[in-house]
Amino acid sequence: MKLGLKKNDQVKVIAGKDKGKTGKVLNVIREKDRVIVEKVNFVKRHSRGGQKTGKGGIIEKEAALHASNLMLVCSKCGQVTRIGHKELDDGKRVRICRKCNEQVDA
């Protein structure tokens, strides 16, 4: 699957337990088609105490979501949209919003 999402994109969850939540992309795992989104899909992990970590306990952190469960939120029109591609006059390829045809990349 071709991922159109990049780090720091604003996305909305369209399926799963966190459906409707929005957040910023923290990390993209291209090999597994997964994305880690800020403040979405929290899981609890039990960790032992150690010299580096100090005290053990139950830690909550974000887990990866499949990219098919996410949609990009356009920064111009504010709607969730599919991603299109357009080649500029100088030969550079950029991502565009399919709803307002504006450039998504800064």
All heavy atoms as an XYZ file, in Angstrom:
817
protein
N       0.840     -1.182      0.000
C       0.000      0.000      0.000
C       0.885      1.245      0.000
O       1.855      1.327      0.733
C      -0.866     -0.024      1.264
C      -1.816      1.105      1.377
S      -2.857      0.862      2.802
C      -3.017      2.518      3.342
N       0.536      2.194     -0.824
C       1.300      3.445     -0.882
C       0.764      4.389      0.179
O      -0.416      4.706      0.200
C       1.143      4.054     -2.271
C       1.825      5.374     -2.439
C       3.067      5.214     -3.250
C       3.592      6.575     -3.644
N       4.746      6.975     -2.925
N       1.641      4.820      1.079
C       1.234      5.746      2.130
C       1.368      7.173      1.632
O       2.389      7.556      1.091
C       2.120      5.572      3.368
C       1.989      4.263      4.136
C       2.922      4.287      5.323
C       0.581      4.058      4.595
N       0.347      7.972      1.851
C       0.413      9.368      1.484
C       0.650     10.253      2.686
O       0.705     11.462      2.565
N       0.770      9.630      3.858
C       0.916     10.394      5.093
C       2.386     10.610      5.427
O       3.227      9.755      5.154
C       0.229      9.656      6.244
C      -1.258      9.399      6.062
C      -1.778      8.532      7.189
C      -2.022     10.696      5.999
N       2.662     11.763      6.030
C       4.023     12.093      6.452
C       3.999     12.553      7.900
O       2.941     12.865      8.442
C       4.594     13.217      5.584
C       4.832     12.844      4.149
C       5.418     14.012      3.403
C       5.690     13.663      1.950
N       6.246     14.810      1.228
N       5.175     12.627      8.499
C       5.314     13.115      9.862
C       4.791     14.550      9.949
O       4.960     15.335      9.017
C       6.791     13.059     10.270
C       7.042     13.277     11.720
C       8.510     13.040     12.032
C       8.780     13.281     13.489
N      10.156     13.010     13.849
N       4.136     14.876     11.049
C       3.549     16.186     11.351
C       2.277     16.502     10.571
O       1.762     17.599     10.672
C       4.556     17.331     11.167
C       5.682     17.248     12.164
O       5.502     16.808     13.294
N       6.868     17.648     11.751
N       1.736     15.551      9.792
C       0.434     15.746      9.147
C      -0.661     15.684     10.199
O      -0.545     14.948     11.183
C       0.159     14.645      8.117
C       0.851     14.882      6.795
O       1.334     15.999      6.570
O       0.897     13.938      5.984
N      -1.739     16.420      9.978
C      -2.909     16.348     10.851
C      -3.842     15.300     10.251
O      -4.208     15.394      9.070
C      -3.597     17.721     10.914
C      -4.625     17.858     11.998
C      -4.012     17.919     13.396
O      -2.848     18.240     13.556
N      -4.806     17.629     14.388
N      -4.223     14.272     11.031
C      -5.070     13.196     10.522
C      -6.267     12.974     11.432
O      -6.260     13.372     12.597
C      -4.280     11.870     10.378
C      -3.227     11.960      9.307
C      -3.667     11.440     11.687
N      -7.291     12.307     10.876
C      -8.484     11.948     11.625
C      -8.676     10.444     11.520
O      -8.499      9.864     10.446
C      -9.700     12.686     11.063
C     -10.961     12.447     11.857
C     -12.068     13.348     11.382
C     -13.276     13.173     12.283
N     -14.351     14.098     11.902
N      -9.043      9.801     12.637
C      -9.276      8.370     12.664
C     -10.688      8.117     12.132
O     -11.659      8.697     12.624
C      -9.129      7.802     14.092
C      -9.349      6.306     14.102
C      -7.762      8.139     14.665
N     -10.822      7.237     11.113
C     -12.117      6.980     10.504
C     -12.672      5.603     10.847
O     -13.803      5.292     10.488
C     -12.059      7.153      8.973
C     -11.032      6.211      8.349
C     -11.772      8.587      8.610
C     -11.084      6.151      6.843
N     -11.887      4.780     11.564
C     -12.355      3.451     11.947
C     -11.634      2.994     13.205
O     -10.513      3.404     13.472
C     -12.106      2.451     10.818
N     -12.303      2.172     13.995
C     -11.689      1.618     15.192
C     -12.228      2.245     16.457
O     -13.182      3.023     16.438
N     -11.603      1.895     17.580
C     -12.097      2.345     18.887
C     -11.963      3.850     19.102
O     -12.687      4.425     19.897
C     -11.402      1.597     20.019
C      -9.937      1.951     20.205
C      -9.326      1.269     21.402
C      -7.914      1.773     21.620
N      -7.305      1.231     22.798
N     -11.040      4.499     18.388
C     -10.814      5.935     18.531
C     -11.400      6.724     17.362
O     -10.940      7.828     17.056
C      -9.316      6.221     18.653
C      -8.741      5.711     19.951
O      -9.409      5.878     20.976
O      -7.645      5.141     19.935
N     -12.423      6.193     16.724
C     -13.037      6.831     15.559
C     -13.491      8.247     15.900
O     -14.108      8.488     16.926
C     -14.240      6.012     15.100
C     -14.932      6.546     13.881
C     -16.071      5.646     13.482
C     -16.785      6.193     12.259
N     -17.843      5.283     11.817
N     -13.133      9.209     15.030
C     -13.518     10.596     15.218
C     -12.443     11.472     15.837
O     -12.518     12.692     15.760
N     -11.423     10.864     16.448
C     -10.357     11.643     17.074
C      -9.381     12.143     16.011
O      -9.170     11.497     14.991
C      -9.594     10.809     18.093
C     -10.393     10.479     19.331
C      -9.535      9.757     20.339
C     -10.320      9.425     21.589
N      -9.497      8.692     22.566
N      -8.789     13.299     16.282
C      -7.780     13.848     15.380
C      -6.467     14.006     16.135
O      -6.455     14.148     17.356
C      -8.198     15.219     14.810
O      -8.407     16.112     15.891
C      -9.436     15.115     13.966
N      -5.384     14.002     15.404
C      -4.074     14.167     16.016
C      -2.997     14.347     14.975
O      -3.238     14.240     13.770
N      -1.791     14.608     15.457
C      -0.634     14.831     14.596
C       0.143     13.530     14.453
O       0.303     12.784     15.417
C       0.245     15.917     15.232
C       1.383     16.384     14.376
C       2.074     17.579     14.992
C       2.988     17.120     16.092
N       3.897     18.160     16.571
N       0.635     13.247     13.255
C       1.427     12.049     12.997
C       2.795     12.206     13.648
O       3.512     13.164     13.378
C       1.576     11.793     11.482
C       2.524     10.634     11.218
C       0.224     11.519     10.856
N       3.142     11.264     14.536
C       4.437     11.289     15.203
C       5.481     10.469     14.457
O       6.653     10.834     14.419
C       4.303     10.754     16.632
C       3.417     11.540     17.579
C       3.313     10.815     18.911
C       3.954     12.934     17.776
N       5.040      9.342     13.892
C       5.967      8.409     13.263
C       5.230      7.609     12.199
O       4.072      7.255     12.392
C       6.562      7.480     14.326
C       7.759      6.718     13.838
O       8.263      6.972     12.755
N       8.210      5.772     14.629
N       5.904      7.301     11.091
C       5.335      6.481     10.023
C       6.198      5.238      9.871
O       7.411      5.333      9.704
C       5.280      7.258      8.689
C       4.736      6.383      7.577
C       4.439      8.505      8.836
N       5.570      4.062      9.963
C       6.278      2.787      9.809
C       5.877      2.219      8.450
O       4.852      1.560      8.314
C       5.920      1.815     10.952
C       6.153      2.494     12.302
C       6.725      0.526     10.836
C       5.485      1.814     13.465
N       6.651      2.525      7.420
C       6.285      2.200      6.037
C       6.252      0.691      5.752
O       5.448      0.238      4.951
C       7.244      2.885      5.068
C       7.124      4.393      5.133
C       7.639      5.058      3.881
N       7.530      6.505      3.983
C       6.421      7.186      3.737
N       5.334      6.551      3.384
N       6.396      8.501      3.849
N       7.127     -0.072      6.395
C       7.191     -1.514      6.138
C       5.892     -2.218      6.534
O       5.512     -3.219      5.936
C       8.349     -2.170      6.894
C       9.712     -1.591      6.618
C      10.025     -0.352      7.435
O       9.766     -0.339      8.657
O      10.518      0.621      6.835
N       5.225     -1.702      7.564
C       4.012     -2.336      8.081
C       2.753     -1.541      7.782
O       1.675     -1.893      8.247
C       4.137     -2.525      9.597
C       5.240     -3.481      9.993
C       5.245     -3.699     11.480
C       6.339     -4.675     11.888
N       6.345     -4.884     13.337
N       2.867     -0.449      7.018
C       1.733      0.431      6.692
C       1.048      0.951      7.946
O      -0.172      1.036      8.013
C       0.706     -0.285      5.807
C       1.257     -0.638      4.451
O       2.181      0.045      3.999
O       0.754     -1.603      3.835
N       1.831      1.296      8.952
C       1.272      1.755     10.217
C       1.767      3.148     10.565
O       2.834      3.570     10.118
C       1.613      0.780     11.340
C       0.914     -0.542     11.137
C       1.025     -1.445     12.334
N      -0.008     -2.456     12.274
C      -1.216     -2.320     12.810
N      -1.549     -1.250     13.452
N      -2.095     -3.290     12.720
N       0.966      3.846     11.363
C       1.249      5.224     11.728
C       0.983      5.400     13.219
O       0.002      4.874     13.739
C       0.342      6.186     10.923
C       0.599      7.624     11.310
C       0.531      6.001      9.433
N       1.854      6.138     13.913
C       1.635      6.484     15.317
C       1.140      7.917     15.357
O       1.780      8.821     14.820
C       2.922      6.315     16.143
C       3.356      4.844     16.123
C       2.702      6.784     17.577
C       4.677      4.566     16.785
N      -0.046      8.105     15.978
C      -0.692      9.413     16.031
C      -0.701      9.901     17.471
O      -0.971      9.143     18.402
C      -2.138      9.333     15.483
C      -2.794     10.701     15.491
C      -2.155      8.745     14.086
N      -0.423     11.197     17.654
C      -0.351     11.797     18.976
C      -1.714     11.755     19.674
O      -2.727     12.147     19.102
C       0.101     13.250     18.806
C       0.349     13.987     20.084
C       0.845     15.400     19.826
O       0.329     16.066     18.917
O       1.762     15.816     20.541
N      -1.735     11.260     20.920
C      -2.910     11.203     21.791
C      -4.056     10.354     21.242
O      -5.218     10.605     21.525
C      -3.413     12.614     22.112
C      -2.397     13.449     22.868
C      -2.895     14.822     23.144
C      -1.814     15.640     23.813
N      -2.120     17.049     23.867
N      -3.722      9.330     20.432
C      -4.725      8.425     19.879
C      -4.232      6.992     20.056
O      -3.041      6.729     19.962
C      -4.967      8.718     18.374
C      -5.930      7.723     17.761
C      -5.499     10.124     18.195
N      -5.151      6.055     20.320
C      -4.873      4.622     20.438
C      -3.894      4.315     21.575
O      -2.858      3.697     21.383
C      -4.347      4.061     19.112
C      -4.391      2.545     19.070
O      -5.208      1.932     19.749
N      -3.530      1.941     18.282
N      -4.244      4.764     22.776
C      -3.411      4.488     23.942
C      -3.529      3.032     24.363
O      -4.616      2.454     24.366
C      -3.821      5.378     25.119
C      -3.157      6.721     25.105
C      -3.835      7.837     24.672
C      -1.851      6.859     25.523
C      -3.224      9.083     24.651
C      -1.222      8.094     25.511
C      -1.914      9.201     25.076
N      -2.405      2.417     24.701
C      -2.361      1.063     25.244
C      -1.571      1.095     26.542
O      -0.735      1.977     26.756
C      -1.710      0.060     24.262
C      -2.579     -0.147     23.045
C      -0.322      0.491     23.858
N      -1.852      0.131     27.421
C      -1.134      0.053     28.694
C      -0.070     -1.028     28.596
O      -0.343     -2.129     28.144
C      -2.109     -0.264     29.828
C      -3.065      0.861     30.090
C      -3.947      0.574     31.275
C      -4.856      1.762     31.518
N      -5.653      1.624     32.717
N       1.125     -0.690     29.027
C       2.239     -1.636     29.032
C       2.782     -1.729     30.449
O       2.995     -0.711     31.108
C       3.354     -1.161     28.089
C       2.985     -1.229     26.631
C       2.964     -2.680     26.153
N       2.489     -2.761     24.790
C       1.326     -3.293     24.423
N       0.500     -3.738     25.334
N       0.992     -3.366     23.165
N       3.014     -2.968     30.892
C       3.577     -3.202     32.217
C       5.094     -3.257     32.078
O       5.619     -3.993     31.255
C       3.053     -4.526     32.791
C       1.570     -4.522     32.967
N       0.969     -4.302     34.172
C       0.563     -4.686     32.087
C      -0.344     -4.346     34.029
N      -0.614     -4.578     32.767
N       5.795     -2.447     32.862
C       7.253     -2.426     32.764
C       7.868     -2.659     34.141
O       7.313     -2.245     35.161
C       7.739     -1.097     32.185
O       7.543     -0.068     33.114
N       9.007     -3.315     34.121
C       9.748     -3.552     35.350
C      10.653     -2.370     35.614
O      11.093     -1.686     34.697
C      10.617     -4.798     35.207
C       9.810     -6.080     35.086
C      10.716     -7.249     34.900
N      11.396     -7.579     36.156
C      12.110     -8.660     36.331
N      12.286     -9.505     35.352
N      12.681     -8.898     37.492
N      10.949     -2.166     36.867
C      11.885     -1.110     37.233
C      13.291     -1.512     36.869
O      13.636     -2.675     36.847
N      14.125     -0.552     36.576
C      15.511     -0.811     36.233
C      16.350      0.411     36.525
O      15.850      1.434     36.979
N      17.627      0.304     36.248
C      18.516      1.434     36.505
C      18.194      2.623     35.600
O      18.203      3.760     36.044
C      19.976      1.014     36.291
C      20.673      0.675     37.582
C      22.138      0.394     37.353
O      22.510     -0.205     36.348
N      22.975      0.809     38.281
N      17.904      2.351     34.338
C      17.623      3.432     33.395
C      16.228      4.015     33.621
O      16.049      5.220     33.657
C      17.729      2.933     31.960
C      19.142      2.659     31.514
C      19.173      2.255     30.065
C      20.581      1.969     29.609
N      20.641      1.487     28.239
N      15.227      3.141     33.722
C      13.843      3.609     33.800
C      13.437      4.022     35.201
O      12.493      4.783     35.365
C      12.878      2.523     33.302
O      13.078      1.333     34.091
C      13.105      2.213     31.849
N      14.109      3.525     36.194
C      13.754      3.839     37.572
C      12.610      2.972     38.049
O      12.704      1.750     38.035
N      11.514      3.592     38.421
C      10.386      2.864     38.973
C       9.601      2.142     37.879
O       9.412      2.664     36.781
C       9.479      3.880     39.682
C       8.510      3.286     40.643
C       7.810      4.388     41.392
C       6.761      3.806     42.314
N       6.000      4.859     42.962
N       9.146      0.944     38.166
C       8.316      0.192     37.237
C       6.860      0.564     37.406
O       6.505      1.427     38.200
N       6.001     -0.078     36.642
C       4.574      0.175     36.769
C       3.873      0.055     35.438
O       4.399     -0.511     34.480
N       2.674      0.579     35.379
C       1.874      0.530     34.163
C       2.049      1.861     33.421
O       1.785      2.924     33.957
C       0.392      0.285     34.494
C       0.240     -1.037     35.248
C      -0.442      0.283     33.224
C      -1.140     -1.279     35.815
N       2.518      1.759     32.196
C       2.785      2.933     31.373
C       1.771      2.982     30.233
O       1.533      1.974     29.565
C       4.215      2.878     30.786
C       5.235      2.862     31.919
C       4.472      4.040     29.849
C       6.631      2.527     31.478
N       1.188      4.155     29.998
C       0.295      4.336     28.849
C       1.058      5.042     27.741
O       1.708      6.052     27.977
C      -0.932      5.166     29.237
C      -1.967      4.383     29.973
C      -3.319      5.075     29.969
O      -3.487      6.078     29.246
O      -4.192      4.602     30.686
N       0.971      4.484     26.523
C       1.634      5.120     25.382
C       0.818      4.867     24.120
O      -0.056      4.000     24.099
C       3.056      4.616     25.219
C       3.188      3.145     24.879
C       4.642      2.790     24.689
C       4.773      1.408     24.084
N       6.148      1.089     23.759
N       1.134      5.643     23.077
C       0.420      5.496     21.813
C       0.906      4.259     21.071
O       2.103      4.005     20.999
C       0.635      6.719     20.912
C       0.064      7.996     21.434
C       1.100      8.928     22.019
O       2.258      8.495     22.216
O       0.740     10.074     22.317
N      -0.036      3.500     20.500
C       0.300      2.356     19.666
C       0.036      2.731     18.214
O      -0.663      3.708     17.923
C      -0.525      1.136     20.063
N       0.585      1.945     17.297
C       0.449      2.235     15.876
C      -0.942      1.849     15.371
O      -1.530      0.870     15.815
C       1.513      1.478     15.094
N      -1.455      2.657     14.450
C      -2.713      2.389     13.759
C      -2.401      2.046     12.306
O      -1.413      2.530     11.751
C      -3.602      3.629     13.762
C      -4.209      4.063     15.071
C      -4.675      5.503     14.960
C      -5.383      3.183     15.407
N      -3.262      1.243     11.680
C      -3.075      0.970     10.261
C      -3.433      2.224      9.471
O      -4.384      2.938      9.803
C      -3.930     -0.212      9.807
C      -3.468     -0.783      8.510
N      -3.939     -0.323      7.297
C      -2.566     -1.744      8.218
C      -3.347     -0.984      6.322
N      -2.507     -1.857      6.860
N      -2.672      2.493      8.436
C      -2.852      3.725      7.665
C      -4.212      3.805      6.978
O      -4.718      4.897      6.722
C      -1.746      3.838      6.617
N      -4.847      2.674      6.717
C      -6.157      2.683      6.067
C      -7.254      3.208      6.986
O      -8.337      3.550      6.534
C      -6.520      1.280      5.584
O      -6.679      0.414      6.687
N      -6.983      3.292      8.281
C      -7.955      3.801      9.246
C      -7.813      5.297      9.488
O      -8.465      5.841     10.372
C      -7.822      3.060     10.578
C      -8.137      1.592     10.442
O      -8.910      1.198      9.585
N      -7.529      0.774     11.270
N      -6.975      5.958      8.711
C      -6.711      7.382      8.893
C      -6.976      8.147      7.605
O      -6.799      7.609      6.513
C      -5.251      7.611      9.292
C      -4.772      6.936     10.560
C      -3.270      7.086     10.683
C      -5.460      7.507     11.765
N      -7.396      9.409      7.758
C      -7.528     10.308      6.613
C      -6.878     11.641      6.943
O      -6.949     12.101      8.083
C      -8.984     10.534      6.237
C      -9.569      9.424      5.407
S     -11.186      9.847      4.778
C     -10.749     10.560      3.208
N      -6.281     12.238      5.952
C      -5.612     13.519      6.110
C      -6.641     14.627      6.290
O      -7.674     14.649      5.630
C      -4.764     13.811      4.872
C      -3.958     15.097      4.888
C      -2.773     14.948      5.833
C      -3.466     15.427      3.501
N      -6.354     15.559      7.215
C      -7.169     16.758      7.387
C      -6.455     17.886      6.663
O      -5.314     18.212      6.971
C      -7.361     17.110      8.882
C      -8.151     18.389      9.031
C      -8.047     15.975      9.613
N      -7.130     18.478      5.681
C      -6.538     19.555      4.886
C      -6.354     20.793      5.754
O      -7.269     21.198      6.473
C      -7.426     19.868      3.692
S      -6.818     21.208      2.667
N      -5.183     21.397      5.677
C      -4.906     22.591      6.478
C      -5.614     23.822      5.921
O      -5.884     24.776      6.654
C      -3.405     22.835      6.538
O      -2.885     22.957      5.236
N      -5.960     23.819      4.648
C      -6.618     24.971      4.032
C      -8.127     24.960      4.265
O      -8.695     25.923      4.764
C      -6.356     24.990      2.517
C      -4.894     24.929      2.132
C      -4.160     26.222      2.394
C      -2.801     26.245      1.790
N      -1.778     25.524      2.492
N      -8.802     23.836      3.900
C     -10.266     23.792      3.997
C     -10.761     23.132      5.278
O     -11.936     23.262      5.614
C     -10.866     23.096      2.777
S     -10.387     21.377      2.550
N      -9.899     22.414      6.004
C     -10.265     21.818      7.285
C     -11.076     20.550      7.189
O     -11.554     20.031      8.202
N     -11.246     20.003      5.985
C     -12.022     18.782      5.801
C     -11.100     17.582      5.669
O      -9.939     17.719      5.265
C     -12.876     18.885      4.539
C     -13.932     19.962      4.588
C     -14.716     20.007      3.300
O     -14.161     19.881      2.219
N     -16.029     20.185      3.417
N     -11.648     16.382      6.007
C     -10.871     15.161      5.758
C     -10.911     14.912      4.257
O     -11.928     15.123      3.602
C     -11.414     13.945      6.540
C     -11.179     14.094      8.010
C     -12.864     13.691      6.254
N      -9.789     14.484      3.712
C      -9.693     14.370      2.260
C      -8.751     13.253      1.863
O      -7.891     12.832      2.641
C      -9.204     15.702      1.657
O      -9.151     15.571      0.249
C      -7.839     16.072      2.172
N      -8.931     12.794      0.641
C      -7.957     11.897      0.046
C      -6.812     12.753     -0.494
O      -6.955     13.947     -0.677
C      -8.596     11.085     -1.076
C      -9.581     10.066     -0.545
C     -10.173      9.233     -1.655
N     -10.905     10.082     -2.583
C     -10.900      9.918     -3.907
N     -10.201      8.972     -4.471
N     -11.603     10.728     -4.681
N      -5.695     12.107     -0.765
C      -4.504     12.831     -1.190
C      -4.297     12.616     -2.674
O      -4.318     11.489     -3.164
C      -3.273     12.335     -0.410
C      -3.497     12.535      1.076
C      -2.019     13.050     -0.863
C      -2.551     11.765      1.932
N      -4.112     13.709     -3.400
C      -3.763     13.638     -4.806
C      -2.341     14.123     -4.996
O      -1.731     14.674     -4.083
N      -1.818     13.917     -6.189
C      -0.459     14.364     -6.505
C      -0.500     15.250     -7.735
O      -1.299     15.035     -8.648
C       0.475     13.179     -6.749
C       0.701     12.359     -5.523
N       1.540     12.747     -4.507
C       0.174     11.180     -5.129
C       1.530     11.838     -3.547
N       0.707     10.878     -3.902
N       0.384     16.235     -7.751
C       0.446     17.188     -8.851
C       1.902     17.547     -9.083
O       2.665     17.670     -8.129
C      -0.357     18.425     -8.465
C      -0.441     19.494     -9.502
C      -1.291     20.638     -8.957
C      -1.389     21.768     -9.921
N      -2.168     22.875     -9.365
N       2.279     17.684    -10.347
C       3.650     18.075    -10.657
C       3.676     19.563    -10.984
O       2.910     20.048    -11.815
C       4.179     17.263    -11.847
C       5.673     17.319    -11.967
C       6.215     16.274    -12.910
O       5.829     15.103    -12.805
O       7.032     16.655    -13.765
N       4.549     20.288    -10.301
C       4.675     21.723    -10.521
C       5.517     22.004    -11.766
O       6.096     21.095    -12.363
C       5.314     22.382     -9.288
C       4.544     22.262     -7.983
C       5.345     22.887     -6.853
C       3.174     22.908     -8.083
N       5.580     23.273    -12.150
C       6.328     23.672    -13.349
C       7.809     23.348    -13.246
O       8.457     23.031    -14.243
C       6.157     25.173    -13.598
C       4.712     25.530    -13.908
O       4.008     24.661    -14.462
O       4.301     26.658    -13.593
N       8.370     23.425    -12.024
C       9.797     23.142    -11.846
C      10.097     21.645    -11.730
O      11.233     21.265    -11.486
C      10.345     23.893    -10.627
C       9.655     23.500     -9.326
O       8.648     22.777     -9.381
O      10.134     23.936     -8.260
N       9.082     20.778    -11.901
C       9.288     19.336    -11.882
C       9.104     18.694    -10.520
O       9.201     17.484    -10.383
N       8.827     19.489     -9.505
C       8.647     18.970     -8.145
C       7.237     18.400     -7.990
O       6.268     19.003     -8.444
C       8.883     20.097     -7.141
C       8.894     19.666     -5.709
C       9.204     20.842     -4.807
C       9.116     20.410     -3.358
N       9.261     21.546     -2.442
N       7.135     17.222     -7.355
C       5.829     16.597     -7.101
C       5.344     16.983     -5.721
O       6.082     16.869     -4.751
C       5.952     15.074     -7.169
C       5.393     14.483     -8.432
C       5.495     12.995     -8.381
N       4.278     12.473     -7.771
C       3.655     11.383     -8.189
N       4.151     10.679     -9.160
N       2.552     10.981     -7.603
N       4.093     17.417     -5.617
C       3.526     17.822     -4.335
C       2.191     17.110     -4.120
O       1.546     16.660     -5.072
C       3.316     19.351     -4.251
C       4.636     20.079     -4.248
C       2.429     19.851     -5.370
N       1.785     17.035     -2.857
C       0.492     16.456     -2.507
C      -0.560     17.563     -2.532
O      -0.291     18.682     -2.120
C       0.541     15.837     -1.109
C       1.545     14.720     -0.993
C       1.555     14.119      0.386
N       1.886     15.130      1.381
C       1.607     15.003      2.688
N       1.018     13.940      3.137
N       1.941     15.953      3.537
N      -1.751     17.218     -3.030
C      -2.837     18.194     -3.064
C      -4.079     17.608     -2.397
O      -4.252     16.401     -2.326
C      -3.182     18.644     -4.502
C      -3.627     17.459     -5.365
C      -2.047     19.385     -5.147
C      -4.299     17.850     -6.644
N      -4.935     18.509     -1.902
C      -6.222     18.143     -1.325
C      -7.186     17.858     -2.464
O      -7.292     18.644     -3.401
C      -6.730     19.300     -0.454
S      -8.423     19.126      0.090
N      -7.915     16.751     -2.400
C      -8.856     16.403     -3.459
C     -10.133     17.241     -3.398
O     -10.892     17.283     -4.346
C      -9.223     14.924     -3.376
C      -8.114     13.977     -3.791
C      -7.950     14.012     -5.299
N      -6.910     13.115     -5.726
C      -7.125     12.040     -6.478
N      -8.327     11.726     -6.876
N      -6.118     11.281     -6.834
N     -10.390     17.895     -2.265
C     -11.622     18.677     -2.123
C     -11.441     20.112     -2.618
O     -12.285     20.635     -3.326
C     -12.056     18.691     -0.661
C     -12.293     17.291     -0.106
C     -13.687     17.121      0.386
C     -13.947     15.661      0.713
N     -14.457     15.433      2.007
N     -10.324     20.769     -2.226
C     -10.139     22.180     -2.590
C      -8.999     22.390     -3.591
O      -8.736     23.516     -3.990
C      -9.903     23.026     -1.332
S      -8.386     22.638     -0.442
N      -8.320     21.324     -3.992
C      -7.208     21.364     -4.952
C      -6.064     22.285     -4.526
O      -5.308     22.772     -5.360
C      -7.692     21.764     -6.360
C      -8.451     20.644     -7.004
O      -8.109     19.476     -6.861
N      -9.520     20.978     -7.701
N      -5.923     22.517     -3.226
C      -4.816     23.317     -2.717
C      -3.649     22.404     -2.349
O      -3.845     21.238     -2.006
C      -5.248     24.115     -1.476
C      -6.208     25.242     -1.770
C      -5.584     26.358     -2.567
O      -4.399     26.676     -2.340
O      -6.294     26.912     -3.424
N      -2.458     22.953     -2.340
C      -1.254     22.200     -2.001
C      -1.219     21.909     -0.505
O      -1.403     22.809      0.311
C      -0.040     23.005     -2.418
C       1.264     22.286     -2.272
C       2.417     23.110     -2.825
O       2.239     23.886     -3.758
N       3.585     22.918     -2.255
N      -1.003     20.644     -0.144
C      -0.962     20.236      1.257
C       0.429     20.472      1.838
O       0.586     20.903      2.972
C      -1.366     18.748      1.420
C      -1.215     18.297      2.858
C      -2.785     18.543      0.940
N       1.463     20.189      1.060
C       2.846     20.350      1.526
C       3.173     21.829      1.682
O       2.767     22.659      0.881
C       3.826     19.743      0.527
C       3.616     18.245      0.378
O       3.286     17.601      1.380
O       3.745     17.730     -0.748
N       3.937     22.125      2.730
C       4.308     23.520      2.984
C       5.395     24.003      2.065
O       6.085     23.328      1.426
C       4.766     23.669      4.427
